[in-house]
Amino acid sequence: MPQHTQDWQVRLHLSEEEGTTKARAVLDIGGTAVTGQGVARRNPHDRDIPEIGDELAAGRAMNDLAQKLLTIARTDIEGLSHPGP
């Protein structure tokens, strides 16, 4: 039985402006890009530690990406279970 192996790569883009960090995670799955978004906002009273904003925003973007990927898989499974006319 042939073994199925793939190598998927996620590109993670981070930007920070005035206490708000935004992240965009992009996964290319066979010519289709799935994108997750994440945001982290620093409380004005907290110390400015950019790494924390990066971690929060990136984690949220990856979580959003994971949820979208699971939705795609569920849709594909339903398509197999309920073939069209």
N, CA, C and O atoms as CSV, one atom per row, in Angstrom:
chain,resi,resn,atom,element,x,y,z
A,1,MET,N,N,0.840,-1.183,0.000
A,1,MET,CA,C,0.000,0.000,0.000
A,1,MET,C,C,0.889,1.253,0.000
A,1,MET,O,O,1.748,1.399,0.869
A,2,PRO,N,N,0.687,2.158,-0.973
A,2,PRO,CA,C,1.544,3.347,-1.044
A,2,PRO,C,C,1.302,4.270,0.148
A,2,PRO,O,O,0.189,4.414,0.654
A,3,GLN,N,N,2.398,4.880,0.562
A,3,GLN,CA,C,2.318,5.811,1.684
A,3,GLN,C,C,2.034,7.210,1.156
A,3,GLN,O,O,2.597,7.635,0.147
A,4,HIS,N,N,1.148,7.919,1.856
A,4,HIS,CA,C,0.766,9.284,1.470
A,4,HIS,C,C,1.515,10.266,2.367
A,4,HIS,O,O,1.341,10.254,3.586
A,5,THR,N,N,2.345,11.113,1.770
A,5,THR,CA,C,3.118,12.089,2.538
A,5,THR,C,C,3.012,13.451,1.873
A,5,THR,O,O,3.143,13.575,0.656
A,6,GLN,N,N,2.774,14.465,2.685
A,6,GLN,CA,C,2.756,15.849,2.184
A,6,GLN,C,C,3.481,16.736,3.172
A,6,GLN,O,O,3.604,16.402,4.351
A,7,ASP,N,N,3.954,17.857,2.692
A,7,ASP,CA,C,4.604,18.845,3.540
A,7,ASP,C,C,3.890,20.171,3.327
A,7,ASP,O,O,4.085,20.828,2.304
A,8,TRP,N,N,3.066,20.565,4.287
A,8,TRP,CA,C,2.354,21.842,4.207
A,8,TRP,C,C,3.115,22.882,5.009
A,8,TRP,O,O,3.658,22.586,6.074
A,9,GLN,N,N,3.151,24.082,4.497
A,9,GLN,CA,C,3.828,25.165,5.196
A,9,GLN,C,C,2.851,26.297,5.446
A,9,GLN,O,O,2.063,26.662,4.573
A,10,VAL,N,N,2.913,26.844,6.644
A,10,VAL,CA,C,2.084,27.990,7.017
A,10,VAL,C,C,2.972,29.229,6.991
A,10,VAL,O,O,4.060,29.240,7.566
A,11,ARG,N,N,2.495,30.264,6.319
A,11,ARG,CA,C,3.179,31.565,6.350
A,11,ARG,C,C,2.460,32.424,7.378
A,11,ARG,O,O,1.237,32.553,7.346
A,12,LEU,N,N,3.218,33.000,8.274
A,12,LEU,CA,C,2.643,33.805,9.343
A,12,LEU,C,C,3.153,35.235,9.197
A,12,LEU,O,O,4.358,35.484,9.236
A,13,HIS,N,N,2.221,36.166,9.029
A,13,HIS,CA,C,2.561,37.576,8.845
A,13,HIS,C,C,2.102,38.343,10.085
A,13,HIS,O,O,0.942,38.246,10.484
A,14,LEU,N,N,3.009,39.102,10.690
A,14,LEU,CA,C,2.702,39.869,11.897
A,14,LEU,C,C,2.945,41.351,11.649
A,14,LEU,O,O,3.913,41.729,10.989
A,15,SER,N,N,2.066,42.178,12.178
A,15,SER,CA,C,2.280,43.631,12.135
A,15,SER,C,C,1.766,44.231,13.431
A,15,SER,O,O,0.789,43.753,14.007
A,16,GLU,N,N,2.434,45.281,13.883
A,16,GLU,CA,C,2.053,45.929,15.137
A,16,GLU,C,C,1.980,47.432,14.911
A,16,GLU,O,O,2.846,48.031,14.274
A,17,GLU,N,N,0.920,48.021,15.455
A,17,GLU,CA,C,0.755,49.470,15.346
A,17,GLU,C,C,-0.037,49.965,16.545
A,17,GLU,O,O,-1.159,49.522,16.789
A,18,GLU,N,N,0.549,50.871,17.278
A,18,GLU,CA,C,-0.105,51.539,18.403
A,18,GLU,C,C,-0.773,50.564,19.375
A,18,GLU,O,O,-1.944,50.725,19.720
A,19,GLY,N,N,-0.020,49.555,19.811
A,19,GLY,CA,C,-0.534,48.639,20.816
A,19,GLY,C,C,-1.429,47.530,20.297
A,19,GLY,O,O,-1.961,46.750,21.086
A,20,THR,N,N,-1.605,47.444,18.989
A,20,THR,CA,C,-2.415,46.369,18.395
A,20,THR,C,C,-1.534,45.539,17.467
A,20,THR,O,O,-0.895,46.064,16.555
A,21,THR,N,N,-1.515,44.252,17.717
A,21,THR,CA,C,-0.762,43.328,16.868
A,21,THR,C,C,-1.757,42.523,16.054
A,21,THR,O,O,-2.727,41.987,16.591
A,22,LYS,N,N,-1.511,42.441,14.753
A,22,LYS,CA,C,-2.355,41.660,13.856
A,22,LYS,C,C,-1.514,40.543,13.263
A,22,LYS,O,O,-0.341,40.729,12.941
A,23,ALA,N,N,-2.135,39.379,13.125
A,23,ALA,CA,C,-1.466,38.230,12.525
A,23,ALA,C,C,-2.360,37.633,11.456
A,23,ALA,O,O,-3.585,37.613,11.575
A,24,ARG,N,N,-1.711,37.147,10.407
A,24,ARG,CA,C,-2.413,36.448,9.328
A,24,ARG,C,C,-1.629,35.174,9.047
A,24,ARG,O,O,-0.450,35.229,8.695
A,25,ALA,N,N,-2.280,34.033,9.202
A,25,ALA,CA,C,-1.674,32.732,8.925
A,25,ALA,C,C,-2.253,32.211,7.620
A,25,ALA,O,O,-3.471,32.149,7.457
A,26,VAL,N,N,-1.378,31.835,6.688
A,26,VAL,CA,C,-1.820,31.396,5.364
A,26,VAL,C,C,-1.269,30.001,5.091
A,26,VAL,O,O,-0.064,29.764,5.179
A,27,LEU,N,N,-2.176,29.083,4.758
A,27,LEU,CA,C,-1.820,27.707,4.410
A,27,LEU,C,C,-2.311,27.431,3.002
A,27,LEU,O,O,-3.490,27.626,2.704
A,28,ASP,N,N,-1.408,26.975,2.125
A,28,ASP,CA,C,-1.770,26.612,0.757
A,28,ASP,C,C,-1.998,25.109,0.718
A,28,ASP,O,O,-1.071,24.325,0.924
A,29,ILE,N,N,-3.239,24.713,0.452
A,29,ILE,CA,C,-3.560,23.284,0.367
A,29,ILE,C,C,-3.969,22.955,-1.066
A,29,ILE,O,O,-5.141,23.039,-1.432
A,30,GLY,N,N,-3.004,22.592,-1.839
A,30,GLY,CA,C,-3.288,22.170,-3.206
A,30,GLY,C,C,-3.857,23.264,-4.087
A,30,GLY,O,O,-4.822,23.029,-4.815
A,31,GLY,N,N,-3.286,24.442,-4.037
A,31,GLY,CA,C,-3.744,25.546,-4.876
A,31,GLY,C,C,-4.810,26.411,-4.251
A,31,GLY,O,O,-5.184,27.434,-4.824
A,32,THR,N,N,-5.311,26.030,-3.088
A,32,THR,CA,C,-6.295,26.831,-2.373
A,32,THR,C,C,-5.651,27.377,-1.109
A,32,THR,O,O,-5.092,26.613,-0.322
A,33,ALA,N,N,-5.720,28.679,-0.905
A,33,ALA,CA,C,-5.154,29.293,0.296
A,33,ALA,C,C,-6.232,29.406,1.366
A,33,ALA,O,O,-7.318,29.930,1.117
A,34,VAL,N,N,-5.920,28.910,2.551
A,34,VAL,CA,C,-6.793,29.054,3.716
A,34,VAL,C,C,-6.104,30.054,4.635
A,34,VAL,O,O,-4.922,29.908,4.949
A,35,THR,N,N,-6.848,31.072,5.066
A,35,THR,CA,C,-6.254,32.151,5.856
A,35,THR,C,C,-6.947,32.294,7.200
A,35,THR,O,O,-8.175,32.289,7.285
A,36,GLY,N,N,-6.143,32.421,8.246
A,36,GLY,CA,C,-6.652,32.685,9.588
A,36,GLY,C,C,-6.199,34.057,10.047
A,36,GLY,O,O,-5.102,34.500,9.706
A,37,GLN,N,N,-7.032,34.726,10.813
A,37,GLN,CA,C,-6.728,36.071,11.310
A,37,GLN,C,C,-6.688,36.064,12.829
A,37,GLN,O,O,-7.437,35.332,13.475
A,38,GLY,N,N,-5.812,36.881,13.394
A,38,GLY,CA,C,-5.739,37.020,14.841
A,38,GLY,C,C,-5.323,38.427,15.223
A,38,GLY,O,O,-4.556,39.072,14.509
A,39,VAL,N,N,-5.834,38.903,16.359
A,39,VAL,CA,C,-5.519,40.258,16.834
A,39,VAL,C,C,-5.246,40.195,18.326
A,39,VAL,O,O,-5.884,39.433,19.053
A,40,ALA,N,N,-4.299,40.997,18.776
A,40,ALA,CA,C,-4.034,41.168,20.204
A,40,ALA,C,C,-3.892,42.666,20.467
A,40,ALA,O,O,-3.195,43.374,19.739
A,41,ARG,N,N,-4.561,43.134,21.513
A,41,ARG,CA,C,-4.487,44.555,21.871
A,41,ARG,C,C,-3.888,44.686,23.260
A,41,ARG,O,O,-4.306,44.010,24.199
A,42,ARG,N,N,-2.905,45.564,23.375
A,42,ARG,CA,C,-2.263,45.798,24.663
A,42,ARG,C,C,-3.078,46.790,25.469
A,42,ARG,O,O,-3.494,47.832,24.962
A,43,ASN,N,N,-3.299,46.455,26.724
A,43,ASN,CA,C,-3.937,47.389,27.643
A,43,ASN,C,C,-2.990,48.576,27.819
A,43,ASN,O,O,-1.803,48.360,28.065
A,44,PRO,N,N,-3.456,49.807,27.705
A,44,PRO,CA,C,-2.575,50.971,27.821
A,44,PRO,C,C,-1.806,51.030,29.143
A,44,PRO,O,O,-0.772,51.693,29.226
A,45,HIS,N,N,-2.294,50.354,30.160
A,45,HIS,CA,C,-1.630,50.367,31.466
A,45,HIS,C,C,-0.554,49.284,31.586
A,45,HIS,O,O,0.225,49.295,32.540
A,46,ASP,N,N,-0.501,48.339,30.622
A,46,ASP,CA,C,0.489,47.266,30.662
A,46,ASP,C,C,1.797,47.710,30.030
A,46,ASP,O,O,1.829,48.637,29.221
A,47,ARG,N,N,2.882,47.032,30.413
A,47,ARG,CA,C,4.189,47.302,29.783
A,47,ARG,C,C,4.140,46.883,28.324
A,47,ARG,O,O,3.401,45.968,27.961
A,48,ASP,N,N,4.914,47.540,27.499
A,48,ASP,CA,C,4.970,47.223,26.076
A,48,ASP,C,C,5.989,46.110,25.858
A,48,ASP,O,O,7.194,46.355,25.824
A,49,ILE,N,N,5.490,44.878,25.709
A,49,ILE,CA,C,6.343,43.718,25.430
A,49,ILE,C,C,5.836,43.105,24.129
A,49,ILE,O,O,4.931,42.271,24.147
A,50,PRO,N,N,6.415,43.514,23.000
A,50,PRO,CA,C,5.903,43.102,21.687
A,50,PRO,C,C,5.789,41.589,21.503
A,50,PRO,O,O,4.889,41.123,20.804
A,51,GLU,N,N,6.699,40.803,22.126
A,51,GLU,CA,C,6.669,39.353,21.944
A,51,GLU,C,C,5.338,38.761,22.417
A,51,GLU,O,O,4.835,37.810,21.819
A,52,ILE,N,N,4.767,39.320,23.488
A,52,ILE,CA,C,3.504,38.798,24.005
A,52,ILE,C,C,2.377,39.053,23.005
A,52,ILE,O,O,1.556,38.171,22.755
A,53,GLY,N,N,2.339,40.244,22.441
A,53,GLY,CA,C,1.334,40.544,21.418
A,53,GLY,C,C,1.490,39.647,20.200
A,53,GLY,O,O,0.504,39.187,19.625
A,54,ASP,N,N,2.755,39.400,19.809
A,54,ASP,CA,C,3.013,38.510,18.675
A,54,ASP,C,C,2.490,37.106,18.965
A,54,ASP,O,O,1.836,36.490,18.123
A,55,GLU,N,N,2.786,36.606,20.171
A,55,GLU,CA,C,2.360,35.249,20.533
A,55,GLU,C,C,0.839,35.130,20.566
A,55,GLU,O,O,0.276,34.165,20.049
A,56,LEU,N,N,0.181,36.107,21.171
A,56,LEU,CA,C,-1.288,36.066,21.245
A,56,LEU,C,C,-1.924,36.157,19.859
A,56,LEU,O,O,-2.791,35.355,19.514
A,57,ALA,N,N,-1.491,37.133,19.069
A,57,ALA,CA,C,-2.073,37.318,17.737
A,57,ALA,C,C,-1.795,36.105,16.853
A,57,ALA,O,O,-2.681,35.651,16.129
A,58,ALA,N,N,-0.562,35.575,16.909
A,58,ALA,CA,C,-0.210,34.407,16.096
A,58,ALA,C,C,-1.019,33.185,16.531
A,58,ALA,O,O,-1.523,32.440,15.690
A,59,GLY,N,N,-1.142,32.981,17.836
A,59,GLY,CA,C,-1.928,31.852,18.333
A,59,GLY,C,C,-3.378,31.944,17.901
A,59,GLY,O,O,-3.989,30.940,17.532
A,60,ARG,N,N,-3.927,33.143,17.946
A,60,ARG,CA,C,-5.322,33.335,17.529
A,60,ARG,C,C,-5.485,33.128,16.032
A,60,ARG,O,O,-6.494,32.580,15.588
A,61,ALA,N,N,-4.495,33.564,15.244
A,61,ALA,CA,C,-4.560,33.357,13.794
A,61,ALA,C,C,-4.460,31.868,13.457
A,61,ALA,O,O,-5.163,31.378,12.574
A,62,MET,N,N,-3.580,31.152,14.167
A,62,MET,CA,C,-3.437,29.719,13.929
A,62,MET,C,C,-4.711,28.977,14.347
A,62,MET,O,O,-5.125,28.028,13.682
A,63,ASN,N,N,-5.329,29.411,15.445
A,63,ASN,CA,C,-6.588,28.804,15.880
A,63,ASN,C,C,-7.690,29.035,14.845
A,63,ASN,O,O,-8.453,28.123,14.528
A,64,ASP,N,N,-7.767,30.256,14.324
A,64,ASP,CA,C,-8.748,30.573,13.289
A,64,ASP,C,C,-8.498,29.717,12.048
A,64,ASP,O,O,-9.437,29.195,11.447
A,65,LEU,N,N,-7.236,29.577,11.672
A,65,LEU,CA,C,-6.865,28.743,10.527
A,65,LEU,C,C,-7.277,27.292,10.769
A,65,LEU,O,O,-7.817,26.644,9.873
A,66,ALA,N,N,-7.026,26.781,11.966
A,66,ALA,CA,C,-7.396,25.402,12.294
A,66,ALA,C,C,-8.900,25.197,12.188
A,66,ALA,O,O,-9.347,24.186,11.647
A,67,GLN,N,N,-9.679,26.132,12.691
A,67,GLN,CA,C,-11.132,26.013,12.629
A,67,GLN,C,C,-11.613,26.003,11.179
A,67,GLN,O,O,-12.512,25.240,10.824
A,68,LYS,N,N,-11.015,26.850,10.346
A,68,LYS,CA,C,-11.402,26.885,8.932
A,68,LYS,C,C,-11.021,25.585,8.230
A,68,LYS,O,O,-11.772,25.091,7.390
A,69,LEU,N,N,-9.863,25.031,8.567
A,69,LEU,CA,C,-9.431,23.777,7.958
A,69,LEU,C,C,-10.355,22.623,8.368
A,69,LEU,O,O,-10.673,21.759,7.551
A,70,LEU,N,N,-10.779,22.613,9.623
A,70,LEU,CA,C,-11.728,21.597,10.083
A,70,LEU,C,C,-13.078,21.736,9.378
A,70,LEU,O,O,-13.716,20.732,9.060
A,71,THR,N,N,-13.512,22.958,9.134
A,71,THR,CA,C,-14.769,23.187,8.406
A,71,THR,C,C,-14.658,22.653,6.981
A,71,THR,O,O,-15.602,22.047,6.473
A,72,ILE,N,N,-13.517,22.871,6.334
A,72,ILE,CA,C,-13.301,22.357,4.982
A,72,ILE,C,C,-13.365,20.825,4.992
A,72,ILE,O,O,-13.986,20.218,4.119
A,73,ALA,N,N,-12.722,20.210,5.982
A,73,ALA,CA,C,-12.729,18.741,6.078
A,73,ALA,C,C,-14.145,18.220,6.297
A,73,ALA,O,O,-14.548,17.235,5.678
A,74,ARG,N,N,-14.906,18.881,7.183
A,74,ARG,CA,C,-16.299,18.446,7.428
A,74,ARG,C,C,-17.124,18.541,6.145
A,74,ARG,O,O,-17.906,17.642,5.838
A,75,THR,N,N,-16.951,19.613,5.410
A,75,THR,CA,C,-17.679,19.790,4.153
A,75,THR,C,C,-17.304,18.689,3.157
A,75,THR,O,O,-18.169,18.144,2.471
A,76,ASP,N,N,-16.011,18.367,3.083
A,76,ASP,CA,C,-15.567,17.301,2.183
A,76,ASP,C,C,-16.152,15.959,2.590
A,76,ASP,O,O,-16.575,15.181,1.735
A,77,ILE,N,N,-16.181,15.681,3.902
A,77,ILE,CA,C,-16.740,14.419,4.400
A,77,ILE,C,C,-18.238,14.348,4.086
A,77,ILE,O,O,-18.731,13.312,3.641
A,78,GLU,N,N,-18.948,15.432,4.314
A,78,GLU,CA,C,-20.383,15.452,4.015
A,78,GLU,C,C,-20.629,15.239,2.526
A,78,GLU,O,O,-21.610,14.598,2.147
A,79,GLY,N,N,-19.753,15.768,1.683
A,79,GLY,CA,C,-19.892,15.576,0.247
A,79,GLY,C,C,-19.753,14.129,-0.145
A,79,GLY,O,O,-20.408,13.668,-1.080
A,80,LEU,N,N,-18.896,13.401,0.567
A,80,LEU,CA,C,-18.746,11.967,0.293
A,80,LEU,C,C,-19.908,11.160,0.815
A,80,LEU,O,O,-20.306,10.161,0.216
A,81,SER,N,N,-20.460,11.602,1.952
A,81,SER,CA,C,-21.570,10.896,2.567
A,81,SER,C,C,-22.886,11.136,1.847
A,81,SER,O,O,-23.767,10.277,1.842
A,82,HIS,N,N,-23.015,12.310,1.237
A,82,HIS,CA,C,-24.256,12.694,0.551
A,82,HIS,C,C,-23.913,13.156,-0.867
A,82,HIS,O,O,-23.963,14.353,-1.151
A,83,PRO,N,N,-23.573,12.241,-1.745
A,83,PRO,CA,C,-23.235,12.638,-3.113
A,83,PRO,C,C,-24.413,13.308,-3.811
A,83,PRO,O,O,-25.579,12.983,-3.586
A,84,GLY,N,N,-24.059,14.238,-4.651
A,84,GLY,CA,C,-25.093,14.970,-5.397
A,84,GLY,C,C,-25.778,14.090,-6.427
A,84,GLY,O,O,-25.457,12.910,-6.567
A,85,PRO,N,N,-26.747,14.691,-7.162
A,85,PRO,CA,C,-27.534,13.926,-8.156
A,85,PRO,C,C,-26.702,13.379,-9.287
A,85,PRO,O,O,-27.233,12.722,-10.183
